[in-house]
Amino acid sequence: MPNIQPYQNPTYFLILGVALLPIMIGMLFGKKLHWYQTLISFAFLVLTFGGVKWEQGIALIGYIVFEVCLIGLYHLYRKKKNATWVFCSAVILAIIPLVIVKVTPAFENGRASLIGFLGISYLTFKVVQMIMEIRDGIIKEFRPWLILQFLLFFPTISSGPIDRYRRFTKDYNTTITRDKYLNMLDKGVWYIFLGFLYKFILAYFFGSRLEPMVEQLALSHGGMSWWVVAYMYVYSMDLFFDFAGYSLFAVGISYFMGIETPMNFNRPFKAHNIKDFWNRWHMTLSFWFRDYIYMRLVFFIMKNKLIKSRITIANLGYLTLFLIMGFWHGLTWYYIVYGIFHACAIILCDAWLRFKKKHQAHIPSNKFTEGLAIFITFNTVCFSFLIFSGFLNVLFFHGALN
């Protein structure tokens, strides 16, 4: 059985194009072929998790059965009661598989967990989101078929973007007019071709051509040097174009299927400050962390009057959010430092914005200051990506580069 990873080679796109034709024809005539969408979703999941990845496929099946049962049981409970400890237990149970997958390499000499599979993080985010919205009374019905469609939507299963259940199901169940679908096709084609430019030309140039050369020069020079600075910029460009390219493919294919999956990037390197950056970079992830961790933590602290100062509450929320994000990336010092770095950057940004608001009459605002803000933010972000890359671990501690 062949194994083809999503959006990695021409064969995948060729098979995908042929498979999507019946859906596109049906949509043009006002019909959503849900049965056919389910069929090709299954086929592409088999391509992704079959063959040499069959163990991941088994892990995915076990994971989905466990999580859907968990959602169903919590929904059944929530119709009658609403104890906080039960809610917390449901969330903890939902994230346990992901925690095991993330922790195992740290204790097993880098060996991956047997229950891990491509995309487990993003599926976990979706499940936790659903449990929280069931608790809030927003999701009122348990529909296993729709939940499976939502969790196993193959264009986004491996690395997002992270959709919301209610938004997804609305698109899934809504018949689209011919004119709107033609507009979606137009956007989808544009996103896919832009994705080709990003992932297979620009990311290839920065990641496969420039990065190894600059990395070798930086390591041979030793210590901090201008080559390390060059590596910082090259890695940042590679990271952006590779991930943004993938996200564009996922969104474009979703549009072909009549699902308006949210965008993940919005010119992040034009951000005016670090908060603006996180409203532009990996947006579905940052908004997920904002809505389901930061806002809920802040609400809990304020509701129980644990801390009086709103500034302190916000700062504690930032530290918690970005520490969790750091640990989510992996149990290595540079991921954790990356999280702390961004938390501190946002805390400083908030302090500056408060100061700027109080002294607005004395602080100039023009094209120069705007350009300076973008320049400072861009370099701050690139330095954080240098930390994230693990290159400093190799340079100073002779570790291995991921």
Secondary structure in CASP SS format (residue, H / E / C, confidence):
PFRMAT SS
TARGET T0000
AUTHOR 0000-0000-0000
METHOD secondary structure of the structure
MODEL  1
M C 1.00
P C 1.00
N C 1.00
I C 1.00
Q C 1.00
P C 1.00
Y C 1.00
Q C 1.00
N C 1.00
P H 1.00
T H 1.00
Y H 1.00
F H 1.00
L H 1.00
I H 1.00
L H 1.00
G H 1.00
V H 1.00
A H 1.00
L H 1.00
L H 1.00
P H 1.00
I H 1.00
M H 1.00
I H 1.00
G H 1.00
M H 1.00
L H 1.00
F C 1.00
G C 1.00
K C 1.00
K C 1.00
L C 1.00
H H 1.00
W H 1.00
Y H 1.00
Q H 1.00
T H 1.00
L H 1.00
I H 1.00
S H 1.00
F H 1.00
A H 1.00
F H 1.00
L H 1.00
V H 1.00
L H 1.00
T H 1.00
F H 1.00
G C 1.00
G H 1.00
V H 1.00
K H 1.00
W H 1.00
E H 1.00
Q H 1.00
G H 1.00
I H 1.00
A H 1.00
L H 1.00
I H 1.00
G H 1.00
Y H 1.00
I H 1.00
V H 1.00
F H 1.00
E H 1.00
V H 1.00
C H 1.00
L H 1.00
I H 1.00
G H 1.00
L H 1.00
Y H 1.00
H H 1.00
L H 1.00
Y H 1.00
R H 1.00
K C 1.00
K C 1.00
K C 1.00
N C 1.00
A C 1.00
T H 1.00
W H 1.00
V H 1.00
F H 1.00
C H 1.00
S H 1.00
A H 1.00
V H 1.00
I H 1.00
L H 1.00
A H 1.00
I H 1.00
I H 1.00
P H 1.00
L H 1.00
V H 1.00
I H 1.00
V H 1.00
K H 1.00
V H 1.00
T H 1.00
P H 1.00
A H 1.00
F H 1.00
E C 1.00
N C 1.00
G C 1.00
R C 1.00
A C 1.00
S C 1.00
L C 1.00
I C 1.00
G C 1.00
F C 1.00
L C 1.00
G C 1.00
I H 1.00
S H 1.00
Y H 1.00
L H 1.00
T H 1.00
F H 1.00
K H 1.00
V H 1.00
V H 1.00
Q H 1.00
M H 1.00
I H 1.00
M H 1.00
E H 1.00
I H 1.00
R H 1.00
D C 1.00
G C 1.00
I C 1.00
I C 1.00
K C 1.00
E C 1.00
F C 1.00
R C 1.00
P H 1.00
W H 1.00
L H 1.00
I H 1.00
L H 1.00
Q H 1.00
F H 1.00
L H 1.00
L C 1.00
F C 1.00
F H 1.00
P H 1.00
T H 1.00
I C 1.00
S C 1.00
S C 1.00
G C 1.00
P C 1.00
I C 1.00
D C 1.00
R C 1.00
Y H 1.00
R H 1.00
R H 1.00
F H 1.00
T H 1.00
K H 1.00
D H 1.00
Y H 1.00
N H 1.00
T C 1.00
T C 1.00
I C 1.00
T C 1.00
R H 1.00
D H 1.00
K H 1.00
Y H 1.00
L H 1.00
N H 1.00
M H 1.00
L H 1.00
D H 1.00
K H 1.00
G H 1.00
V H 1.00
W H 1.00
Y H 1.00
I H 1.00
F H 1.00
L H 1.00
G H 1.00
F H 1.00
L H 1.00
Y H 1.00
K H 1.00
F H 1.00
I H 1.00
L H 1.00
A H 1.00
Y H 1.00
F H 1.00
F H 1.00
G H 1.00
S H 1.00
R H 1.00
L H 1.00
E H 1.00
P H 1.00
M H 1.00
V H 1.00
E H 1.00
Q H 1.00
L H 1.00
A H 1.00
L H 1.00
S H 1.00
H H 1.00
G C 1.00
G C 1.00
M C 1.00
S C 1.00
W H 1.00
W H 1.00
V H 1.00
V H 1.00
A H 1.00
Y H 1.00
M H 1.00
Y H 1.00
V H 1.00
Y H 1.00
S H 1.00
M H 1.00
D H 1.00
L H 1.00
F H 1.00
F H 1.00
D H 1.00
F H 1.00
A H 1.00
G H 1.00
Y H 1.00
S H 1.00
L H 1.00
F H 1.00
A H 1.00
V H 1.00
G H 1.00
I H 1.00
S H 1.00
Y H 1.00
F H 1.00
M C 1.00
G C 1.00
I C 1.00
E C 1.00
T C 1.00
P C 1.00
M C 1.00
N C 1.00
F C 1.00
N C 1.00
R C 1.00
P H 1.00
F H 1.00
K H 1.00
A C 1.00
H C 1.00
N C 1.00
I H 1.00
K H 1.00
D H 1.00
F H 1.00
W H 1.00
N C 1.00
R C 1.00
W C 1.00
H C 1.00
M H 1.00
T H 1.00
L H 1.00
S H 1.00
F H 1.00
W H 1.00
F H 1.00
R H 1.00
D H 1.00
Y H 1.00
I H 1.00
Y H 1.00
M H 1.00
R H 1.00
L H 1.00
V H 1.00
F H 1.00
F H 1.00
I H 1.00
M H 1.00
K H 1.00
N C 1.00
K C 1.00
L C 1.00
I C 1.00
K C 1.00
S C 1.00
R H 1.00
I H 1.00
T H 1.00
I H 1.00
A H 1.00
N H 1.00
L H 1.00
G H 1.00
Y H 1.00
L H 1.00
T H 1.00
L H 1.00
F H 1.00
L H 1.00
I H 1.00
M H 1.00
G H 1.00
F H 1.00
W H 1.00
H H 1.00
G C 1.00
L C 1.00
T C 1.00
W H 1.00
Y H 1.00
Y H 1.00
I H 1.00
V H 1.00
Y H 1.00
G H 1.00
I H 1.00
F H 1.00
H H 1.00
A H 1.00
C H 1.00
A H 1.00
I H 1.00
I H 1.00
L H 1.00
C H 1.00
D H 1.00
A H 1.00
W H 1.00
L H 1.00
R H 1.00
F H 1.00
K H 1.00
K H 1.00
K H 1.00
H C 1.00
Q H 1.00
A H 1.00
H H 1.00
I C 1.00
P C 1.00
S C 1.00
N C 1.00
K H 1.00
F H 1.00
T H 1.00
E H 1.00
G H 1.00
L H 1.00
A H 1.00
I H 1.00
F H 1.00
I H 1.00
T H 1.00
F H 1.00
N H 1.00
T H 1.00
V H 1.00
C H 1.00
F H 1.00
S H 1.00
F H 1.00
L H 1.00
I H 1.00
F H 1.00
S H 1.00
G C 1.00
F H 1.00
L H 1.00
N H 1.00
V H 1.00
L H 1.00
F H 1.00
F H 1.00
H C 1.00
G C 1.00
A C 1.00
L C 1.00
N C 1.00
END
